[in-house]
Every structure is written in C-alpha cells, then in structure tokens.
Amino acid sequence: LGVFLICTYAAKEVTKKTKKAKLYVPQIDCDVKAGKIINPEFIAKCPPGCQDVKYRVYGTDIYASFSSVCNAAIHSGIIDNAGGKILVQKVAGHSGYRGTFSNGVRSLSLPRWRESFIVSEGKPRKGVTYPSTLEYSSSKSTAVKLGDAVRKEYQTSLVLTPVTQMATTTPTPTTTTTDPSTTPKPTTTPTTTRTTTVAAAAKTRPGLHRVRDIAFRGTSTSTSNRNILRPNTGIQRQEPVAAFWRAAGSPAHLAMETDSWKPGLSLFDTGFSSKEELKPKPLEPASQGNPNCKVDLSFLMDGSWSIGKRRFQLQKQFLGNVAQALGIGSSGPLMGIVQYGDDPSTEFNLKTYTNSKDLRSAIEKIPQKGGLSNVGKALSFVNKNFFLDANGNRGGAPNVVVVMVDGWPTDRVEEASRLARESGINIFFVTIEVAAESEKQNIIEPNFVDKAVCRTNGFYSINVPSWFSLRKVVQPLVKRVCDTDRLACSKTCLNSADIGFVIDGSSSVGTSNFRTVLQFVANISKEFEISDTDTRIGAVQYTYEQRLEFSFDKYSTKQDVLNAIKRISYWSGGTSTGAAISYASEQLFSKSKPNKRKIMILITDGRSYDDVSVPAMAAHQNGVIAYSVGVAWAAQDELEAIATDPDKEHSFFVDEFDNLYRFVNQLIQNICTEFNSQPRN
C-alpha cells in the first residue's frame, strides 16, 4: 500500500509539472493593439501599469482592433492595473463603438472599424489550443516573453489556420482540410489526372445564366466563335471548355502555379490544392512606386462562364496595363486581385507583388474560374478578408475596390456594397457590354451600379460598350483611383476635416481656467488623425482683438499640434465674439482645402460685446459647421445663434470650466454622426 501511495503521489507531481509546462503564456506590452496580432484567438499576459490615457481604447465590451489590448482588458474589468492573463478573441468589425468610463479607464467612441475583439478571463477554452508565441503583422522580429525567458521570435512567412480550405483549379470546386500541425507536401499532379478532370467538368458545367444574342451587341459573328445557348436556367456565352485549362504537367502550367503563390498566403487564398507544386519564384526587388498614388487596390476580376475565353484574356491584358500605368511600389500603389464566379478567391494580395513587372506577369497566368457572376458575394469576401494588415493593408492608404462586370451580376450587391463602404472601402464599377433593352428583364437588381458605388455622381462608374474597347479606359480609371482627395468613402469623421478652435481669452476666464480650456482643446484634437492630408487643426484666440495662434497648414503631426496648443499664452481683455467669428472665417476657413469639412469649435464664458448672429450666419453660408461651447456666464441665445442647426446637437453648456471634459466624447460623436449622415450624391 505504501508503495502504491508513493507511486500515485509521484504520478500526480509529474502530471502537475507536465500541465505547468503547457501553460507558458506570451507577454505583451501595454501599447500593443489587437489589430497588430495575427492570431484570431490567444491568451496573453499584460504587464503592470497599462491603465494610462496614452493607451487608447475604443468601444465598450466589444472594442475596435486598434485599441490597446491590455487597457481594454482593464476597462472591461478582466484585470486591473497590476496586469494579468487575458483571453482575446477577434470578431467582426462594427458600425459603431460606444465610449464609456469604466474601471478607471475612459474609452472613446468611434463610428465604425473593420475588425473588433472581446476580452475575457485568461482561461483556455475547452478544445482550443493557444499559441505560446504570438504572430505580429510587422515583418520585424519581435521579442516575446515566455515564462522567465526572453527570446527572439521571427515572423514566419506562411500562416496556417486550424482549418485550411483549398479550392482546386477545376471548374467544379472541391474542398479538403489539412492538419494544422503538418505542412502539405508539394507534389506534381500528373498530366492524365488533369485531362480526365477537365473532360469530366465539360460534361457537368454550371448552369448557364444569361442570354447574349450577338445581334443584340451589334457586332459581326466573325469577331467571335461563341455559341449562344438558351437553357431554362438563364443565359451564357459558351466556348470550348478545354481551351480554359493547360495540362498540369506542362511547364507553362507549373510556371503559373509557381508564380502565383507567395509566402504569407494561405492555400485557400491562392486557389491551389495541396498536391500542386509550391516553389516560389524569386521576385524582382521592390520598387518605390508612384508616390502620388498611394492607394491599396483590389480588382474584382470577372471569371464567370459568360465572359468566354477571349474576353477573359482581354480582361487580363487590361489589368496588366492598369498595373503598368499605376506604377506599383512600396511607397505608391499596391494591387491585389480577387477572381469571382460562383465563389470568390484571392489570386494574390497586396504584399505579394511590389513592382509592376512581376504583377503583370502573374496576371497573365491567372486561369479562369467559371461559374456565375456573384458580385455581391465577392464584395462581402473582400470586405471581410482582403484589406487586413496580414495581407499588406497599410492603414494610411485609401482602400479601393474596382469591380469588373460582364453585363450584370447574378446576385444582389446593395447590402454587401453598403457594408464595404461603411468600412471605408471606395467602390468603383467598370461594366462592359451592359444589358440591351431586350435583356433587362434578366437583371436581378436594376440600377445595381448606383446602389453599389461610393458616390452616385458618375466618378465611381465607367461603362465600356465592348471588351475590345476596354484599353481606352486604362488612363481614365488610373487617374480616378489615384485622385485620393476625391476618394470619399475612405474619408471618415476623424481624417477629413479642417477644425478651427476659436478660444475666448477675455479677462473673466483667468489664467488657471484658460489652461483648462487648452486641455479641452487638446483632448478633442488628439482624437483625430492629423496630417497634411488628413484632419488639420488651427486656432484663434480673441478678446476685443483677435490673434491667429496657428493656421491649418502650420503643423502636420499630432504631437506638433498638441505642443502648439500647450504654448498658447493667455491674452486677457474684453469679449468680442462676433468679430472673432469673422476673423476665423477670413484667416482660417477661407484657406481650408476644398475637400475638407470646415468645423469651427468656439469656447466662451460670457456674453459678447458685439453681435454674433450676422457673422455666424455668414460662416454657415460659407460651409462652416459651427459648434458652440459655453461656460459659466455664457449667453444661451448667443450659443444657439453661433451653432449650426439643429442647435441641440451643436451647442453645449457647462456651469464651470472643470466640467468641460465631459463634452469631449459627445462633441466628437456628434461630429461623426453628422459626417456619416451625408448623402451619397
């Protein structure tokens, strides 16, 4: 019995040690944001001291992914300022995040963001394996603390998920799964296998969905060898199936597969099965690109059966010409391609190719998917999967999607487009050979272009009468996608305004309260994305006279603006608010950029010695959106006259200066609400 008890005790001790060995948890710093970590779910340890205003948090319970992970955990009450273990789960982006004050942390409001996360107690969920090291979206090496040891972990180029979906290149897609603990072994598919598959696919092609009589196009039958079928399921242009595919064993086919795969893509993204050769070809050195066109661009390529072989080739030539005209490079535009049919799949993402030559070569080798023209499904896919940090999204560059459509979509696009626009994606449509009058009854969603694009003013849509004239729109399209000032859907309430503060420096304010006002101004300013191309800040101080503290073009970084606010010296004197509004209109807002929203925030503590209504009305008529903030003895009637209608959303009052901070979040929320309610024309 004694021996049995000793053995049992020893076994328990070994079990405890074994379990402890598995509980190593990576430590993260206070400033780490959830969006910078690639892992969709992980347990991490937060250090002490993360409860600080410099570690921003956006939202309540569900947080925007550019929030500090650890400070969000404190805000939610999972840990306190002493730190501790937390479980983080990534979830979909939300259309609005509500700011609150909780557990000593003030979170901020945000109108929308593409990705969110939730935080819970740092206990593993049953059946889930958690990483002992975290993968960061940066390509730089990251120091990861594991237990008491600190070691260098280098970012791996291939990201494996627990279940990897892989689409084959045959017309009838198949799905398989791979064990995440093992890497697929590349082999070469025999020629006979591919030939048999193609022959089988020819007998079981997807349902045809369009009637396209050549006579409707006004083109000669000599321009194409298409056979027009009219099955009950719809209509399509038909060409020989075998012409779509090369034998897998041919050098050309292997070159296509080799060129399309790059480290950093999952097998699902590339569309290859685990049996195909995955040997990346060395790329040319990355070019800097065109610095006047810094956009992150995704083309939705029409791979449906209706397009036919010849037109699919014309589409590839067009995309290659666009890539050349854009001037692809790390400091300029980056371009990826998603091909859609029944289902969308990524051909390559933003970071796969960083020069136009390699990109054009890869485009030439893209095989056609086939299927229907499910544009709505493709837009949803891009919105959720394409513009991610892991795929090369740069954050500071506008997100642009250009949808190529042969005729019309076979699903609805309105809802998918709305969600994409709300995520900050600028949607362009290039429609080729639109429906003739006799074909319009086949269209599922009339006016689908106007329901989809970023604005309905014609800037975001191009109609081409024939695939053979597509080359003529290369330069017009490039010019439009590079005109970042007009990419309205990437403009948010936080990055698209010229904000002018008009600050009462009269004697009744006093030195101490004036510093409180400046802190209020700084707290508002730091919530915006400040640069010479994003939001710009200016300031005027007034008494009887007016003084331009700094103009919109004076400072182009957030820190410089905050330092400039801190340096404003108290003036002291009378209160001529009306004259100050006129002065701000002339010295600040008359020099605002045409594409910027002009926002004036006026702070005063008393009644003006002059009239405010006439200068305020003039400012409103010149497009200035005015917010008034009154303190102590400020006159309510003047505050309402200064404010843009409706008054209750643009006018605020507090009884003392120390309570100004209460209106920071509310003011920003109102600015964002007003921005998001703008019409789309």
C-alpha positions in Angstrom: 0.0 0.0 0.0 2.8 2.4 0.9 4.5 1.8 -2.5 1.1 2.4 -4.2 0.6 5.7 -2.5 4.2 6.8 -3.2 3.7 6.0 -6.9 0.3 7.7 -7.0 1.8 10.9 -5.4 4.8 10.8 -7.8 2.4 10.4 -10.8 0.4 13.4 -9.7 3.5 15.5 -9.3 4.6 14.6 -12.8 1.2 15.4 -14.1 1.3 18.8 -12.4 4.7 19.6 -13.9 3.5 18.5 -17.3 0.5 20.7 -17.1 2.6 23.7 -15.9 4.9 23.2 -18.9 1.9 23.8 -21.2 0.8 27.0 -19.5 3.5 29.3 -20.8 1.8 32.5 -21.8 3.4 35.2 -24.1 3.6 38.6 -22.5 2.6 41.7 -24.5 3.3 45.4 -23.9 0.7 48.0 -22.9 0.8 49.7 -26.3 0.1 46.5 -28.3 -3.1 46.8 -30.3 -5.2 43.8 -31.2 -5.0 44.5 -34.9 -1.3 44.1 -34.9 -1.5 40.5 -33.7 -2.4 38.0 -36.5 -3.7 35.2 -34.2 -7.5 35.1 -34.2 -7.6 33.9 -30.6 -4.9 33.9 -28.0 -4.1 34.1 -24.3 -1.5 36.8 -23.2 -0.1 38.3 -20.1 -0.4 42.1 -19.6 2.3 43.9 -17.5 1.5 46.2 -14.7 0.9 49.9 -15.4 -1.3 49.8 -18.5 -4.0 52.0 -17.1 -2.9 55.1 -18.9 -4.6 57.6 -21.2 -1.9 57.2 -23.8 -3.0 53.6 -24.4 -6.2 54.3 -26.3 -9.4 52.2 -26.0 -12.3 52.5 -28.4 -15.6 50.9 -27.5 -17.3 49.1 -24.6 -17.4 45.3 -24.2 -16.6 45.0 -27.9 -13.5 47.0 -28.8 -12.1 48.3 -32.2 -9.0 46.4 -33.1 -6.7 49.4 -32.9 -7.4 49.7 -29.2 -4.7 48.8 -26.6 -5.4 45.1 -25.7 -4.3 45.5 -22.1 -6.1 48.8 -21.4 -9.2 47.3 -22.9 -9.0 44.4 -20.5 -8.7 46.9 -17.6 -11.7 48.9 -19.0 -13.8 45.7 -19.2 -12.8 44.7 -15.6 -11.0 41.5 -16.5 -7.7 42.7 -14.9 -6.6 45.8 -13.0 -3.6 48.0 -13.3 -1.4 45.2 -11.8 -1.7 43.2 -15.0 -2.6 39.6 -15.5 -3.6 36.9 -18.0 -6.4 37.6 -20.5 -8.1 35.7 -23.3 -8.6 37.7 -26.5 -10.9 36.7 -29.4 -11.1 38.5 -32.7 -14.6 39.2 -34.0 -16.1 41.1 -37.0 -16.0 44.9 -37.3 -18.9 47.0 -36.1 -20.7 50.0 -37.4 -20.3 51.9 -34.1 -18.3 51.8 -30.9 -19.7 53.5 -27.7 -17.2 55.2 -25.4 -17.7 54.9 -21.6 -15.9 55.4 -18.3 -15.3 52.1 -16.6 -12.8 50.8 -14.0 -10.8 54.0 -14.2 -10.4 53.9 -18.0 -12.3 56.2 -20.3 -12.9 54.5 -23.7 -13.7 56.6 -26.8 -16.4 56.4 -29.3 -15.8 55.5 -33.0 -18.3 55.4 -35.9 -17.0 52.1 -37.4 -14.0 49.9 -37.8 -13.2 46.8 -39.9 -12.3 44.4 -37.0 -13.1 44.0 -33.3 -12.1 42.0 -30.3 -13.5 40.9 -27.0 -11.6 40.2 -23.8 -12.4 37.6 -21.1 -10.7 35.9 -18.2 -7.4 34.3 -19.2 -8.5 30.7 -19.0 -8.2 28.4 -22.1 -11.5 27.3 -23.7 -12.1 23.5 -23.9 -10.7 22.0 -27.1 -8.8 25.1 -28.2 -5.0 25.1 -28.5 -3.4 28.5 -27.8 -0.1 29.7 -29.2 2.9 30.1 -26.9 4.2 32.8 -29.2 2.2 35.5 -31.0 2.4 36.4 -34.7 2.6 40.1 -35.4 1.7 41.8 -38.7 5.0 43.6 -38.7 7.8 41.8 -40.6 10.3 42.8 -38.0 11.5 40.4 -35.3 9.5 40.7 -32.1 10.7 40.0 -28.6 8.3 37.5 -27.0 8.5 36.8 -23.2 7.8 33.2 -22.5 7.8 32.4 -18.8 11.0 33.8 -17.3 12.9 33.5 -20.6 13.0 36.1 -23.3 13.8 35.0 -26.8 13.6 36.4 -30.3 10.8 35.2 -32.5 10.9 35.9 -36.2 7.7 36.3 -38.1 7.0 33.2 -40.2 6.0 33.7 -43.8 3.3 31.1 -44.0 0.3 31.5 -41.7 -1.5 28.2 -41.0 -5.0 28.3 -39.6 -6.7 25.4 -37.8 -8.7 24.5 -40.9 -7.4 25.5 -44.3 -9.8 25.5 -47.2 -8.4 24.8 -50.6 -10.1 25.3 -53.9 -8.9 23.3 -56.9 -8.5 24.9 -60.3 -11.1 22.6 -61.9 -14.5 24.1 -62.9 -16.2 22.1 -60.1 -14.5 23.2 -56.9 -13.7 20.7 -54.2 -12.9 21.3 -50.5 -10.5 19.5 -48.3 -8.9 20.1 -44.9 -5.4 19.8 -43.7 -4.0 19.1 -40.3 -2.6 22.4 -38.9 0.3 20.6 -37.3 1.7 19.5 -40.6 2.7 21.3 -43.7 1.3 20.0 -47.0 3.8 18.1 -49.1 4.1 19.6 -52.6 3.8 17.1 -55.4 3.2 17.4 -59.1 -0.2 16.5 -60.4 0.1 14.0 -63.4 -1.0 15.2 -66.8 -3.5 12.4 -67.1 -5.3 13.4 -63.9 -5.9 17.0 -65.1 -7.0 15.9 -68.5 -9.6 13.5 -67.0 -10.9 16.2 -64.7 -11.3 18.7 -67.4 -13.2 16.2 -69.6 -15.5 15.4 -66.7 -16.0 19.0 -66.0 -17.0 19.6 -69.6 -20.0 17.3 -69.1 -21.1 18.9 -65.8 -20.7 22.6 -66.3 -22.5 25.0 -64.0 -26.0 26.3 -65.0 -25.9 28.9 -67.7 -27.3 32.3 -66.7 -27.6 34.8 -69.5 -29.0 35.1 -73.0 -26.5 37.0 -75.1 -27.5 37.1 -78.7 -24.7 38.5 -80.8 -27.3 40.6 -82.7 -28.0 42.5 -79.5 -24.4 43.7 -79.4 -24.4 45.0 -83.0 -21.2 43.0 -83.7 -20.3 40.7 -86.5 -20.3 37.0 -85.9 -16.9 37.0 -87.5 -15.4 38.6 -84.4 -16.1 35.6 -82.2 -16.7 31.8 -82.4 -19.1 31.9 -79.5 -22.1 29.5 -79.5 -25.1 31.0 -77.8 -27.2 28.7 -75.6 -30.6 29.4 -74.2 -31.2 26.9 -71.4 -34.0 27.4 -68.9 -31.6 28.4 -66.1 -30.5 31.6 -67.9 -28.0 32.6 -70.5 -24.4 32.5 -71.2 -21.7 32.8 -73.7 -20.2 29.4 -74.4 -16.8 28.5 -75.7 -14.8 25.2 -75.8 -14.1 24.2 -72.2 -10.8 22.5 -72.8 -9.3 25.9 -74.0 -9.6 27.2 -70.5 -7.0 24.8 -69.0 -3.4 23.7 -69.5 -2.2 20.2 -68.7 -0.9 20.2 -65.2 2.4 18.7 -66.2 3.2 21.4 -68.8 6.0 23.8 -68.0 3.7 26.8 -68.6 1.1 25.5 -66.1 3.7 24.9 -63.4 5.1 28.3 -64.1 1.7 29.8 -63.5 1.3 27.9 -60.2 4.8 28.8 -59.0 4.4 32.5 -59.8 1.0 32.9 -58.1 2.0 31.5 -54.7 3.9 33.7 -52.3 4.8 33.4 -48.6 2.1 34.9 -46.4 -0.9 33.5 -48.3 -2.9 30.5 -47.1 -3.6 27.8 -49.6 -7.2 28.9 -49.8 -6.2 32.4 -50.8 -4.2 31.2 -53.8 -6.7 28.6 -55.0 -4.2 25.7 -55.2 -4.7 22.2 -53.8 -2.1 20.6 -51.5 -1.0 18.3 -54.4 0.4 21.2 -56.5 3.9 22.5 -56.7 4.6 25.4 -54.3 8.1 26.7 -55.1 8.0 30.5 -55.1 10.0 32.1 -57.9 12.4 34.9 -56.7 10.8 38.3 -57.3 12.5 41.4 -58.6 13.5 44.0 -56.0 10.6 46.0 -54.7 10.2 49.4 -56.4 9.2 52.6 -54.6 6.3 53.1 -57.0 4.4 56.3 -57.8 4.3 58.4 -54.6 1.4 60.5 -56.0 -0.9 57.4 -56.0 -0.6 55.8 -52.6 -3.6 53.5 -52.5 -4.3 49.9 -51.5 -6.2 48.5 -54.5 -8.2 45.3 -55.1 -9.6 44.3 -58.5 -12.6 42.0 -58.5 -12.0 40.1 -61.7 -14.9 38.5 -63.6 -14.2 34.8 -64.0 -17.8 33.7 -64.8 -18.6 31.5 -67.8 -20.5 34.2 -69.5 -17.3 36.1 -70.3 -15.8 33.5 -72.6 -12.1 32.7 -73.2 -11.2 35.6 -75.5 -12.8 38.2 -73.3 -11.2 36.8 -70.2 -7.9 37.2 -72.0 -8.8 40.9 -72.8 -9.6 41.4 -69.2 -6.2 40.1 -68.1 -4.5 42.4 -70.7 -6.5 45.3 -69.3 -5.4 44.6 -65.7 -1.8 44.2 -66.7 -2.0 47.6 -68.5 -3.5 49.2 -65.4 -0.8 47.7 -63.2 1.8 49.2 -65.5 0.1 52.6 -65.6 -0.3 52.8 -61.8 3.4 52.3 -61.1 3.2 49.6 -58.4 5.6 50.0 -55.5 6.0 50.1 -51.7 5.7 53.9 -51.5 3.0 54.1 -54.1 0.0 51.9 -55.1 -0.2 48.2 -54.2 -2.6 46.0 -56.1 -4.1 42.6 -55.4 -6.7 40.6 -57.4 -9.7 38.5 -56.3 -11.4 36.5 -59.0 -15.1 35.7 -58.6 -17.6 33.3 -60.2 -19.8 31.2 -58.0 -17.5 32.0 -55.1 -14.6 34.4 -54.8 -11.0 33.6 -54.1 -7.8 35.6 -53.8 -5.4 35.3 -56.7 -2.8 37.4 -54.8 -2.9 40.0 -52.1 -1.4 43.5 -51.6 2.0 42.4 -50.5 2.5 39.5 -53.0 4.0 41.8 -55.7 5.7 45.1 -55.2 6.6 46.1 -58.8 4.6 46.3 -62.0 6.6 43.8 -64.0 6.1 40.9 -61.6 2.5 41.8 -61.2 1.8 41.9 -64.9 3.5 38.5 -65.4 1.3 37.0 -62.6 -1.9 38.4 -64.1 -1.1 36.8 -67.5 -1.0 33.3 -65.8 -4.4 33.5 -64.0 -6.7 30.7 -65.1 -10.5 31.3 -65.4 -12.7 30.0 -62.5 -16.0 29.8 -64.3 -19.4 29.9 -62.6 -22.0 32.6 -62.2 -21.3 36.4 -61.7 -21.8 36.6 -57.9 -20.6 40.2 -57.4 -22.3 40.7 -54.0 -20.7 37.6 -52.6 -17.3 38.8 -53.9 -17.7 42.3 -52.3 -18.6 40.6 -48.9 -15.4 38.5 -49.2 -13.2 41.5 -49.9 -14.7 43.5 -47.1 -14.1 40.7 -44.6 -10.9 39.1 -45.8 -8.8 41.3 -48.2 -7.9 44.6 -46.5 -6.2 43.1 -43.5 -2.8 44.0 -42.1 -1.7 40.4 -42.6 -2.5 40.8 -46.4 -0.4 44.0 -46.7 -3.0 46.7 -45.9 -1.1 49.8 -44.9 -3.7 51.6 -42.9 -2.7 55.1 -44.1 -3.5 54.4 -47.7 -7.1 54.5 -49.0 -8.8 51.2 -49.7 -10.1 50.9 -53.2 -12.1 48.1 -54.9 -12.6 48.1 -58.7 -15.3 45.6 -59.8 -15.1 44.3 -63.4 -18.5 43.1 -64.6 -19.5 41.5 -67.8 -23.1 42.6 -68.3 -24.7 42.4 -64.9 -24.4 40.4 -61.6 -26.3 37.3 -60.8 -26.8 38.2 -57.2 -27.7 41.3 -55.2 -24.9 43.9 -54.5 -26.6 46.6 -52.5 -26.2 45.3 -48.9 -22.7 44.0 -49.4 -21.7 47.3 -51.0 -23.1 49.3 -48.1 -21.2 47.3 -45.6 -18.0 47.7 -47.6 -18.5 51.5 -47.9 -19.1 51.8 -44.2 -15.8 50.0 -43.7 -14.1 52.8 -45.6 -13.7 51.0 -48.9 -14.1 53.1 -52.1 -16.0 51.0 -54.7 -15.6 51.6 -58.4 -17.5 49.7 -61.1 -16.3 49.0 -64.7 -19.3 47.5 -66.6 -18.7 46.0 -70.0 -21.5 45.4 -72.6 -24.4 46.4 -70.4 -27.8 44.8 -70.9 -29.8 45.7 -74.0 -33.5 46.6 -73.7 -34.5 43.0 -74.5 -32.2 41.7 -71.8 -33.2 43.9 -68.9 -35.8 41.5 -67.6 -33.0 39.1 -66.7 -31.3 41.6 -64.3 -31.9 40.7 -60.7 -31.2 44.2 -59.3 -31.9 47.1 -61.5 -29.6 50.1 -61.1 -27.1 47.9 -59.3 -24.2 50.3 -60.1 -25.8 53.3 -58.3 -26.6 51.0 -55.4 -23.0 49.9 -55.1 -20.6 52.7 -55.8 -19.2 55.1 -53.3 -21.0 58.2 -54.8 -23.6 58.3 -57.5 -22.1 61.3 -59.3 -20.5 59.3 -62.2 -17.0 59.5 -60.8 -17.0 55.9 -59.5 -18.5 54.1 -62.5 -17.3 53.6 -66.1 -19.3 51.9 -68.8 -17.5 50.3 -71.7 -19.6 49.3 -74.8 -17.3 46.4 -75.8 -14.5 44.3 -74.3 -12.5 45.3 -77.4 -12.5 49.0 -76.4 -11.5 48.3 -72.7 -8.0 49.5 -73.3 -9.3 53.1 -73.8 -10.3 53.4 -70.2 -6.9 52.5 -68.6 -5.7 56.0 -68.1 -9.2 57.5 -67.0 -9.5 54.7 -64.4 -5.9 55.2 -63.1 -6.5 58.9 -62.8 -9.6 58.4 -60.8 -8.3 55.8 -58.3 -5.2 57.9 -57.7 -7.2 61.1 -57.0 -7.2 60.5 -53.2 -8.8 63.8 -52.5 -12.0 62.5 -54.2 -12.0 59.0 -52.6 -14.9 60.0 -50.4 -15.5 56.5 -48.8 -12.1 56.4 -47.2 -12.8 59.7 -45.6 -14.0 59.3 -42.0 -15.1 61.8 -39.5 -11.6 61.5 -37.9 -9.5 62.2 -41.0 -11.3 64.6 -43.3 -11.8 67.9 -41.6 -10.2 71.3 -41.0 -11.0 72.1 -37.4 -10.6 75.7 -36.2 -10.8 76.4 -32.5 -11.9 79.9 -31.6 -10.9 80.5 -27.9 -12.1 83.2 -25.6 -9.1 84.8 -23.9 -11.0 87.5 -22.0 -10.2 88.7 -18.5 -13.2 86.8 -17.0 -11.6 83.5 -17.9 -8.5 83.8 -15.8 -5.1 82.1 -16.2 -6.0 78.8 -14.5 -9.3 78.3 -16.3 -7.6 79.2 -19.6 -5.2 76.3 -19.1 -8.2 74.1 -18.6 -9.7 75.3 -21.9 -6.4 74.5 -23.7 -6.6 71.0 -22.2 -10.1 70.6 -23.5 -8.9 71.7 -27.0 -6.0 69.2 -26.8 -8.3 66.4 -25.7 -10.5 66.9 -28.7 -7.6 67.3 -31.2 -5.8 64.2 -30.2 -8.8 62.0 -31.2 -8.4 62.9 -34.8 -6.0 61.6 -37.4 -3.8 64.6 -38.0 -1.6 65.2 -41.1 -1.3 67.5 -44.0 -3.6 65.1 -46.0 -5.9 64.1 -43.1 -7.5 66.3 -40.4 -5.8 69.7 -39.9 -6.1 71.9 -36.8 -6.0 75.7 -36.5 -6.6 78.1 -33.5 -7.6 81.7 -32.9 -7.7 83.5 -29.6 -9.8 86.6 -29.1 -10.6 89.4 -26.6 -11.6 92.8 -28.1 -9.0 91.9 -30.7 -8.1 88.6 -32.4 -4.9 86.6 -32.8 -4.1 83.7 -35.1 -2.3 81.2 -32.9 -1.6 78.8 -35.8 -3.1 78.1 -39.2 -4.2 74.8 -40.7 -1.0 74.3 -42.7 1.3 75.2 -39.8 1.6 71.7 -38.2 1.2 68.3 -39.9 1.7 65.9 -37.0 -0.5 65.3 -33.9 2.4 65.9 -31.5 3.3 69.2 -33.1 -0.3 70.3 -32.8 -0.6 69.3 -29.2 2.7 71.1 -28.4 1.4 74.2 -30.2 -1.8 74.2 -28.1 0.2 73.9 -24.9 2.3 77.0 -25.9 -0.7 79.3 -26.4 -0.3 82.2 -23.9 -3.3 83.8 -22.1 -4.1 87.2 -23.6 -6.8 88.8 -21.3 -9.2 91.6 -22.3 -12.8 92.1 -23.5 -15.2 89.8 -25.3 -15.9 90.5 -29.0 -17.2 87.1 -30.1 -18.8 88.3 -33.4 -15.6 89.9 -34.6 -13.7 86.7 -33.7 -16.0 84.6 -35.9 -15.5 86.9 -38.8 -11.7 86.8 -38.2 -11.7 83.0 -38.1 -13.7 82.8 -41.3 -11.2 85.0 -43.1 -7.9 83.8 -41.6 -8.7 80.1 -41.1 -11.6 78.8 -43.1 -11.1 80.8 -46.3 -7.8 78.8 -46.6 -9.4 75.4 -46.0 -8.9 72.7 -48.6 -11.9 72.2 -51.0 -12.3 68.5 -50.0 -12.2 69.2 -46.2 -15.2 69.7 -43.9 -14.9 73.0 -42.2 -15.6 72.7 -38.5 -15.5 75.6 -36.0 -15.5 74.9 -32.3 -15.9 78.2 -30.3 -15.4 78.3 -26.5 -16.6 81.3 -24.5 -17.5 82.1 -20.9 -19.7 85.3 -21.3 -21.9 87.4 -23.4 -20.3 89.1 -26.4 -19.9 92.9 -26.6 -20.9 92.7 -30.3 -23.5 90.9 -32.4 -22.8 87.3 -33.1 -25.7 86.3 -35.3 -24.7 88.0 -38.6 -21.0 86.7 -38.6 -22.3 83.3 -37.6 -24.8 83.2 -40.4 -22.1 84.3 -42.9 -19.9 81.5 -41.7 -22.7 78.9 -42.0 -23.4 80.1 -45.6 -19.7 79.6 -46.4 -20.0 75.9 -45.4 -18.6 76.2 -41.8 -20.2 73.7 -39.4 -20.1 75.6 -36.0 -20.2 74.1 -32.6 -20.5 76.5 -29.6 -19.4 75.6 -26.0 -20.5 77.9 -23.3 -19.1 78.1 -19.7 -20.5 79.9 -16.6 -21.9 83.2 -17.8 -22.2 82.4 -21.5 -25.5 83.6 -23.0 -27.7 80.7 -24.2 -29.2 82.8 -27.0 -25.8 83.6 -28.4 -24.6 80.0 -28.2 -27.7 78.9 -30.2 -27.1 81.7 -32.8 -23.5 80.7 -33.3 -24.2 76.9 -33.6 -25.3 75.2 -36.8 -28.8 73.9 -36.8 -30.1 71.8 -35.1 -28.9 73.8 -32.0 -29.2 70.9 -29.6 -26.6 68.9 -31.5 -24.2 71.8 -32.0 -24.4 73.8 -28.7 -23.2 72.8 -25.3 -23.2 74.5 -21.9 -21.3 73.7 -18.6 -21.5 75.5 -15.3 -17.8 75.5 -14.6 -14.6 75.0 -16.5 -13.6 71.8 -14.7 -16.6 70.1 -16.3 -15.5 70.8 -19.9 -14.0 67.3 -20.2 -17.5 65.8 -20.0 -18.3 67.0 -23.5 -15.2 65.7 -25.3 -16.7 62.4 -26.3 -20.2 63.9 -27.0 -18.8 66.5 -29.3 -16.7 64.0 -31.3 -19.7 61.6 -31.5 -21.8 64.4 -32.9 -19.2 65.3 -35.5 -19.0 61.7 -36.6 -22.8 61.2 -36.6 -23.2 64.3 -38.8 -20.4 63.1 -41.2 -22.0 59.6 -41.6 -25.4 61.0 -42.4 -24.1 62.8 -45.6 -26.0 62.0 -48.8 -24.3 59.7 -51.4 -24.7 62.0 -54.4 
